[in-house]
């Protein structure tokens, strides 16, 4: 069982920055693919960024060049640095993990990010 706890959300003005953190439990965190998803009101949950156990990253087109995902295996934490935030980035952001042995998906409880214009 993996538990994920997000933090770092809040209210920020357009053009501002926030850094989200996701603290995970589990001794094999380093083997997990980690990701951040977001869900805006009335919209489907969408993938924002992912990072594999080997450090390969991928981003949604809408956040490329503005967001950076990273991981610290020693701290069992994954981060999402969000710069140049825009009102359309407003959403609940969820941390996601998947890995051995079951490859079952795990989700955090979500953290609200609100960007004012």
Helices and strands as residue ranges (DSSP letters): E 4-7, E 10-13, E 18-24, G 29-31, E 33-39, E 46-51, E 57-59, E 67-72, E 77-82, G 87-89, E 91-98, E 106-107, E 111-116
